[in-house]
Amino acid sequence: MTTTDTTPGRPPRAHEDVVDTATARRVVVVHRIGAFAVAGVLAVFGLLGFVGGLAFFDTTGGSVAGLSSNGLLSAISLLTAAVLVAAALKGGRIAGIVMTGVGIAFLLSAFWHLFVLNSRLNVLAFEMSNVIFSIVVGLLLLTLGLYGRVSGNLPEDNPYRPGPGQDVGIDEEPELPPATAEELRAEREMREAEVAVTEHRATPEQHRRVQAMAAERTKAGRRRVWMAQS
């Protein structure tokens, strides 16, 4: 059974896969094509490692396309490529999320291997060229994954641009508890009405008052509207 978010004053979250605008379509293309492209590079690297017959846990590694690799790194490269392809096939939003996560993993791997080069902990047979490659690919994945999501000047038709009702201001009304008997009674009536609407047994009066307070984001604001409707 599917459910929808019916929280008053909080519209469903939009993203590029459900919003049909020029910007949303461009974001989808960048996310999906970017995931496919990086997956292709990683897949070629992994396949070349397997074709070269590299030992799986050889910490000295062998040369593959100017980088050091072993069987384990080749397998991880192919697995990462498969994850990126699956995400791209799923949709632009998933591709962006996965690329962001994989990009962070690449950067963490690069910094980790800076400390374990030429040691037994270097199980992926990294060399400095691999560290640089991981940093470049990690930054590229982060850039692609966050494209269209993070900016101080998103276009009006960008699905990630907050709408007027989604802006959180520093002067937002605090969540004040009921202070009088009338407010306590209003809180109780509000809860009863909202439950009745959800269970499809509300009276016309309850429907009208619940709809009237739907645009309010705080309990205090909804309570004030409810009491004004009495």
DOTITOR-305449 format. One line per 4 residues: number of its first residue (from 1); for each residue x, y, z of C-alpha. Coordinates in nm, 4 decimals. Example, Ala and Ser with C-alpha at 12.3 -4.5 7.8 and 13.67 -1.06 7.14 Angstrom:
<torpas>
1	1.2300:-0.4500:0.7800 ~ 1.3670:-0.1060:0.7140
</torpas>
This chain:
<torpas>
1	0.0000:0.0000:0.0000 ~ 0.1404:0.3366:-0.0986 ~ 0.1094:0.6404:0.1215 ~ 0.1594:1.0096:0.0623
5	0.2836:1.2806:0.2914 ~ -0.0204:1.4696:0.4153 ~ 0.1608:1.6919:0.6630 ~ -0.0140:2.0307:0.6506
9	0.1871:2.2986:0.4743 ~ 0.4619:2.0594:0.3611 ~ 0.4402:1.9659:-0.0098 ~ 0.6001:1.6436:-0.1398
13	0.9721:1.6674:-0.2103 ~ 1.0422:1.7341:-0.5790 ~ 1.3359:1.5999:-0.7760 ~ 1.4470:1.5796:-1.1380
17	1.2756:1.2462:-1.2095 ~ 0.9263:1.3756:-1.1276 ~ 0.9465:1.7387:-1.2455 ~ 0.9337:1.8090:-1.6198
21	1.1225:2.1343:-1.6768 ~ 1.4186:2.2236:-1.8968 ~ 1.6509:2.2398:-1.5971 ~ 1.5222:1.9115:-1.4527
25	1.5806:1.7361:-1.7851 ~ 1.9352:1.8752:-1.8017 ~ 2.0053:1.7588:-1.4455 ~ 1.8839:1.4085:-1.5371
29	2.1118:1.3990:-1.8427 ~ 2.4180:1.5132:-1.6478 ~ 2.3578:1.2669:-1.3636 ~ 2.2871:0.9655:-1.5823
33	2.5452:1.0284:-1.8562 ~ 2.8044:1.1165:-1.5925 ~ 2.7424:0.7884:-1.4104 ~ 2.7650:0.5912:-1.7363
37	3.0882:0.7671:-1.8384 ~ 3.2706:0.7122:-1.5101 ~ 3.1430:0.3539:-1.4991 ~ 3.2906:0.2979:-1.8459
41	3.6352:0.4186:-1.7374 ~ 3.6316:0.2010:-1.4247 ~ 3.5055:-0.1015:-1.6169 ~ 3.7855:-0.0733:-1.8743
45	4.0428:-0.0407:-1.5950 ~ 3.9030:-0.3442:-1.4147 ~ 3.8838:-0.5587:-1.7298 ~ 4.2403:-0.4742:-1.8291
49	4.3531:-0.5859:-1.4841 ~ 4.1817:-0.9230:-1.5207 ~ 4.3052:-0.9690:-1.8769 ~ 4.6586:-0.9029:-1.7541
53	4.6282:-1.1895:-1.5074 ~ 4.7196:-0.9835:-1.2019 ~ 4.7464:-1.1679:-0.8711 ~ 4.4485:-1.0974:-0.6486
57	4.6301:-0.9882:-0.3310 ~ 4.9654:-0.8813:-0.4746 ~ 5.0606:-0.5625:-0.2870 ~ 5.3314:-0.4760:-0.5395
61	5.0769:-0.4662:-0.8228 ~ 5.1153:-0.4527:-1.1978 ~ 5.0890:-0.1684:-1.4476 ~ 4.7443:-0.1069:-1.6019
65	4.6926:0.2042:-1.8166 ~ 4.9628:0.3902:-1.6284 ~ 4.8264:0.2925:-1.2873 ~ 4.9134:0.0177:-1.0420
69	4.6570:-0.2563:-0.9867 ~ 4.5993:-0.6092:-0.8627 ~ 4.3131:-0.8552:-0.8876 ~ 4.1322:-0.7107:-0.5861
73	4.1419:-0.3545:-0.7192 ~ 4.0237:-0.4796:-1.0593 ~ 3.7275:-0.6543:-0.8966 ~ 3.6380:-0.3447:-0.6920
77	3.6582:-0.1303:-1.0064 ~ 3.4176:-0.3599:-1.1924 ~ 3.1796:-0.3727:-0.8947 ~ 3.1804:0.0076:-0.8650
81	3.1145:0.0386:-1.2382 ~ 2.8184:-0.1998:-1.2059 ~ 2.6746:0.0056:-0.9181 ~ 2.7034:0.3285:-1.1190
85	2.5382:0.1694:-1.4244 ~ 2.2523:0.0341:-1.2114 ~ 2.2023:0.3773:-1.0533 ~ 2.2015:0.5499:-1.3933
89	1.9427:0.3037:-1.5243 ~ 1.7281:0.3633:-1.2161 ~ 1.7056:0.7398:-1.2644 ~ 1.8794:1.0749:-1.2432
93	1.8157:1.1282:-0.8721 ~ 1.9540:0.7873:-0.7723 ~ 2.2515:0.8352:-1.0059 ~ 2.3314:1.1684:-0.8409
97	2.3095:1.0239:-0.4904 ~ 2.5237:0.7220:-0.5774 ~ 2.7867:0.9337:-0.7555 ~ 2.8111:1.1598:-0.4516
101	2.8607:0.8620:-0.2213 ~ 3.1140:0.6929:-0.4502 ~ 3.2988:1.0221:-0.4942 ~ 3.3379:1.0562:-0.1176
105	3.4605:0.6954:-0.1033 ~ 3.7232:0.7693:-0.3710 ~ 3.8524:1.0708:-0.1789 ~ 3.8668:0.8789:0.1488
109	4.0502:0.5964:-0.0268 ~ 4.3042:0.8402:-0.1708 ~ 4.3824:0.9958:0.1665 ~ 4.4000:0.6553:0.3361
113	4.6441:0.5199:0.0810 ~ 4.8684:0.8220:0.1247 ~ 4.9466:0.6812:0.4694 ~ 4.9800:0.3147:0.3739
117	5.1869:0.3359:0.0539 ~ 5.4794:0.0904:0.0617 ~ 5.3289:-0.0957:0.3588 ~ 5.1503:-0.4280:0.4058
121	4.8242:-0.2380:0.4558 ~ 4.8333:-0.1318:0.0919 ~ 4.6170:-0.4295:-0.0143 ~ 4.5031:-0.2540:-0.3351
125	4.8606:-0.2035:-0.4554 ~ 4.8234:0.1744:-0.4753 ~ 5.0995:0.4003:-0.5953 ~ 5.1059:0.7797:-0.5996
129	4.9519:0.7787:-0.9485 ~ 4.6547:0.5859:-0.8067 ~ 4.6163:0.8375:-0.5265 ~ 4.6068:1.1257:-0.7751
133	4.3645:0.9337:-0.9974 ~ 4.1348:0.8661:-0.7007 ~ 4.1313:1.2330:-0.6034 ~ 4.0518:1.3423:-0.9598
137	3.7758:1.0834:-1.0056 ~ 3.6364:1.1536:-0.6585 ~ 3.6102:1.5268:-0.7279 ~ 3.4583:1.4557:-1.0700
141	3.1945:1.2263:-0.9169 ~ 3.1108:1.4828:-0.6494 ~ 3.0766:1.7557:-0.9122 ~ 2.8501:1.5413:-1.1286
145	2.6487:1.4057:-0.8371 ~ 2.5841:1.7483:-0.6859 ~ 2.5187:1.9175:-1.0199 ~ 2.1905:2.1081:-1.0094
149	2.1508:2.0470:-0.6361 ~ 2.3967:2.2730:-0.4578 ~ 2.4191:2.6376:-0.5593 ~ 2.3355:2.9771:-0.4262
153	2.1550:3.0757:-0.7452 ~ 1.9470:2.7820:-0.8698 ~ 1.7193:2.8557:-1.1706 ~ 1.3500:2.9101:-1.1077
157	1.2592:2.5797:-1.2772 ~ 1.5174:2.3750:-1.0853 ~ 1.3341:2.1048:-0.8847 ~ 1.5797:2.1472:-0.5962
161	1.5136:2.5196:-0.5606 ~ 1.3133:2.5709:-0.2400 ~ 0.9650:2.7015:-0.2993 ~ 0.8173:2.9968:-0.1096
165	0.6646:2.7631:0.1474 ~ 0.9905:2.5736:0.1969 ~ 1.2177:2.8607:0.2958 ~ 1.3172:2.8382:0.6605
169	1.3627:3.1857:0.8043 ~ 1.5391:3.2787:1.1206 ~ 1.2234:3.4507:1.2443 ~ 1.0032:3.1420:1.2122
173	0.7355:3.1269:1.4802 ~ 0.8418:2.9061:1.7741 ~ 0.6405:2.5971:1.8713 ~ 0.4610:2.7393:2.1737
177	0.2569:2.4936:2.3852 ~ -0.1083:2.5691:2.4686 ~ -0.1254:2.8269:2.7471 ~ -0.5001:2.8516:2.8173
181	-0.7963:2.6191:2.8539 ~ -0.9282:2.7389:2.5167 ~ -0.6010:2.6517:2.3454 ~ -0.5935:2.3092:2.5091
185	-0.9469:2.2439:2.3876 ~ -0.8511:2.3655:2.0396 ~ -0.5511:2.1273:2.0329 ~ -0.7772:1.8351:2.1239
189	-1.0351:1.9301:1.8613 ~ -0.7631:1.9722:1.5975 ~ -0.6259:1.6234:1.6621 ~ -0.9729:1.4715:1.6511
193	-1.0520:1.6501:1.3242 ~ -0.7251:1.5483:1.1596 ~ -0.7788:1.1853:1.2585 ~ -1.1347:1.2019:1.1290
197	-1.0175:1.3427:0.7947 ~ -0.7572:1.0685:0.7646 ~ -1.0187:0.8008:0.8394 ~ -1.2710:0.9581:0.5960
201	-1.5336:1.0212:0.8617 ~ -1.4919:1.3936:0.9176 ~ -1.7873:1.6287:0.9197 ~ -1.8036:1.9138:0.6656
205	-1.7121:2.1546:0.9464 ~ -1.4023:1.9516:1.0359 ~ -1.3002:1.9341:0.6697 ~ -1.3365:2.3096:0.6324
209	-1.1322:2.3923:0.9404 ~ -0.8568:2.1400:0.8666 ~ -0.8215:2.2846:0.5164 ~ -0.8139:2.6374:0.6572
213	-0.5124:2.5621:0.8778 ~ -0.3293:2.3490:0.6175 ~ -0.1076:2.6354:0.5002 ~ 0.0292:2.6975:0.8502
217	0.3650:2.5343:0.9302 ~ 0.3646:2.5571:1.3108 ~ 0.1321:2.4184:1.5742 ~ 0.0808:2.7658:1.7129
221	-0.0195:2.8948:1.3712 ~ -0.2609:2.6063:1.3066 ~ -0.4081:2.6475:1.6515 ~ -0.4613:3.0177:1.5911
225	-0.6389:2.9521:1.2603 ~ -0.8519:2.6782:1.4176 ~ -0.9654:2.9042:1.6977 ~ -1.0416:3.1856:1.4516
229	-1.2725:2.9504:1.2588 ~ -1.4861:2.8719:1.5634
</torpas>
